């Protein structure tokens, strides 16, 4: 798959020949999308759009969003311009799950693109209280692995998570729940609460070996799951519901 870059959205693959696009939203502390290798495992007819955070990396000269809502507004505008007429399948991990939820709400309120599915990973549902002790431990772990700038980005993203407020509005899109089997921040059983954010179906809980960063390995299995989610959205079959493998 080739890539093209436009402002804060990077396109992986050929969107001109596609009807569906997987949209990846970044976890906390990221400079560029960590999902390119997952995108490499998607079929050629299923391109990906990677949303990157303004104010860091190649976008360092741009103003950083001050809230989850502001970031979602920025990406929504660029996705609408870039992918008009496409069916969008949002995937967000950790803080990215909140971005994915907010983007789904925005596209369901408009008609430029269809919000076809919402896949959330490694995060508790909107409106849940941040776990301050776990967040502190998570930030300390990441700080030991990063330079000063990356530590500042992590602190800023965790602050946005702490300040995030929601009306708990329900989406209409089907929801899929993904997580690592040993993730201490969002356990598989805790992901179940996301079922309440949609008036549509829940496609299931899909677990993968590993902890919070499970998506850094087993990329083929994750890509296969996302492909099945997209296919199910295009060809729903109540007699053969989508079930985790």
C-alpha positions in Angstrom: 0.0 0.0 0.0 1.3 3.5 -0.8 0.8 6.5 1.4 -0.1 10.1 0.8 0.0 12.9 3.4 -2.4 15.8 3.7 -2.2 17.9 6.8 -3.1 15.8 9.8 -4.5 12.8 7.9 -2.3 10.2 6.2 -3.9 8.0 3.6 -2.5 4.4 3.2 -3.7 2.7 0.0 -6.0 3.8 -2.8 -9.2 5.5 -1.6 -10.2 6.2 -5.2 -11.2 2.6 -5.9 -12.6 1.9 -2.4 -16.0 2.4 -0.8 -14.9 1.7 2.8 -12.0 3.2 4.7 -10.6 2.2 8.2 -9.9 5.4 10.1 -7.2 5.0 12.9 -7.2 7.3 15.8 -4.0 7.7 17.9 -3.4 6.6 21.5 -2.0 9.0 24.0 1.5 10.3 23.5 1.9 9.4 19.8 3.7 11.5 17.2 2.8 9.5 14.1 0.2 6.7 13.8 1.4 3.3 15.3 -1.0 1.5 13.0 0.7 1.5 9.6 1.8 -2.1 10.0 -1.8 -3.1 10.7 -2.8 -1.2 7.6 -0.2 -3.1 5.6 -2.2 -6.3 6.4 -5.6 -5.0 5.3 -6.8 -6.1 1.8 -5.9 -3.8 -1.1 -9.6 -2.9 -1.5 -9.6 -1.6 2.1 -7.4 1.5 2.5 -6.7 3.2 5.8 -6.7 6.8 7.0 -4.3 7.7 9.9 -5.2 10.7 12.0 -2.1 12.4 13.6 -2.0 14.9 16.3 -1.2 18.6 15.4 1.5 20.2 17.4 4.0 17.4 17.3 6.3 15.7 14.8 5.8 16.9 11.2 2.9 19.0 12.4 5.0 20.7 15.2 4.3 24.1 13.7 0.6 23.8 14.1 -1.4 24.6 17.2 -2.1 21.6 19.5 -5.8 20.8 20.3 -6.6 21.6 23.9 -9.4 19.0 24.2 -10.7 15.7 22.9 -13.5 17.7 21.2 -11.2 20.1 19.5 -9.1 17.3 18.1 -12.2 15.5 16.9 -13.4 18.7 15.2 -10.1 19.1 13.4 -10.0 15.5 12.1 -13.7 15.5 11.2 -13.2 18.5 8.9 -10.2 17.0 7.2 -11.7 13.5 6.8 -14.9 15.0 5.3 -12.8 16.9 2.8 -10.5 13.9 1.9 -13.0 11.0 2.0 -16.3 12.5 0.9 -18.8 9.8 0.0 -16.9 6.9 1.7 -18.0 4.6 4.5 -15.8 5.2 7.5 -14.9 2.5 10.0 -13.4 4.1 13.1 -10.8 2.3 15.2 -9.4 4.0 18.4 -7.2 2.6 21.1 -6.8 4.0 24.6 -7.4 7.8 24.3 -8.1 7.1 20.6 -11.3 5.3 21.5 -12.8 8.6 22.7 -11.7 10.3 19.5 -13.3 7.5 17.5 -16.5 7.8 19.5 -16.6 11.6 19.0 -15.9 11.3 15.3 -18.7 8.7 14.9 -21.1 11.2 16.5 -20.0 14.0 14.2 -20.4 11.9 11.0 -23.7 10.5 12.0 -25.0 14.1 12.4 -23.9 14.9 8.8 -24.2 13.4 5.4 -20.7 13.8 3.8 -19.5 10.3 4.9 -21.3 7.4 6.6 -20.1 6.3 10.0 -20.3 2.6 9.3 -18.8 1.1 12.4 -17.0 2.0 15.7 -14.2 -0.3 17.0 -12.9 0.7 20.4 -9.8 -0.8 22.1 -8.1 -0.6 25.5 -10.3 2.1 27.0 -13.2 2.5 29.4 -16.4 3.9 28.1 -17.1 7.7 27.7 -18.2 9.2 30.9 -16.2 6.8 33.1 -13.9 8.4 35.7 -10.2 8.4 34.8 -8.1 6.1 36.9 -5.6 8.6 38.3 -3.3 6.1 39.9 -3.2 3.9 36.8 -2.8 6.9 34.6 0.2 8.1 36.7 1.8 4.7 36.5 1.2 4.6 32.8 2.7 8.0 32.2 5.7 7.1 34.4 6.3 4.0 32.3 6.1 5.8 29.0 8.3 8.7 30.3 11.1 6.2 31.0 11.0 5.1 27.3 10.7 8.6 25.7 12.5 11.9 25.4 11.4 15.2 27.0 9.1 16.2 24.1 7.3 12.9 24.1 6.8 13.1 27.8 5.2 16.5 27.4 2.9 15.0 24.7 1.9 12.2 27.1 1.2 14.6 29.9 -1.0 16.8 27.6 -3.0 13.8 26.3 -3.6 12.5 29.8 -4.8 15.9 30.8 -7.2 15.9 27.9 -8.5 12.6 29.0 -8.9 13.9 32.6 -10.8 16.9 31.4 -13.0 15.1 28.9 -16.7 15.5 29.4 -19.5 13.8 27.4 -23.3 14.0 27.2 -23.2 10.2 26.8 -25.0 10.5 23.5 -25.5 7.1 21.9 -24.3 6.3 18.4 -26.2 4.3 15.8 -23.2 2.5 14.3 -22.4 -1.1 15.3 -19.7 -1.3 18.0 -16.9 -3.8 18.2 -14.8 -4.1 21.4 -11.1 -5.0 21.2 -8.6 -5.5 24.0 -5.5 -7.3 25.2 -6.2 -10.3 27.5 -3.9 -8.8 30.2 -4.5 -5.1 29.8 -4.6 -3.6 33.3 -6.1 -0.3 32.1 -9.2 -1.7 30.4 -9.9 -5.4 31.2 -12.0 -7.4 28.8 -15.0 -7.5 31.2 -14.8 -3.7 31.6 -15.0 -3.2 27.8 -18.5 -4.6 28.0 -19.8 -1.1 29.2 -19.2 0.2 25.6 -22.3 -1.8 24.5 -24.3 1.0 26.1 -22.9 3.7 23.8 -24.8 2.4 20.7 -28.4 1.9 19.8 -27.1 -0.5 17.1 -25.7 -4.0 17.6 -22.5 -4.9 19.5 -20.4 -7.1 17.2 -18.6 -8.7 20.1 -15.5 -8.6 22.3 -12.3 -9.5 20.4 -9.4 -10.3 22.6 -5.7 -10.6 21.7 -2.7 -11.9 23.6 -0.8 -9.1 25.4 -1.3 -6.1 27.6 -2.2 -2.5 26.8 0.1 -2.4 23.8 -1.2 -5.6 22.3 -1.7 -3.9 18.9 2.1 -3.8 18.4 2.1 -7.5 17.8 -0.3 -9.9 16.2 -1.0 -7.2 13.5 -2.4 -9.8 11.0 -5.0 -11.0 13.5 -6.1 -7.4 14.2 -6.3 -6.6 10.5 -8.3 -9.7 9.9 -10.7 -8.7 12.6 -11.2 -5.2 11.2 -11.7 -6.7 7.7 -14.4 -8.9 9.1 -16.1 -6.0 10.8 -16.1 -4.0 7.6 -17.5 -7.0 5.6 -20.2 -7.6 8.2 -21.2 -3.9 7.9 -21.6 -4.2 4.2 -23.3 -7.6 4.2 -25.1 -8.0 7.6 -26.6 -11.5 8.1 -28.6 -12.0 11.3 -28.4 -15.8 10.8 -24.6 -15.6 10.8 -23.7 -12.9 13.4 -20.1 -11.7 13.6 -18.4 -13.7 16.4 -14.9 -13.4 17.8 -12.5 -16.1 16.6 
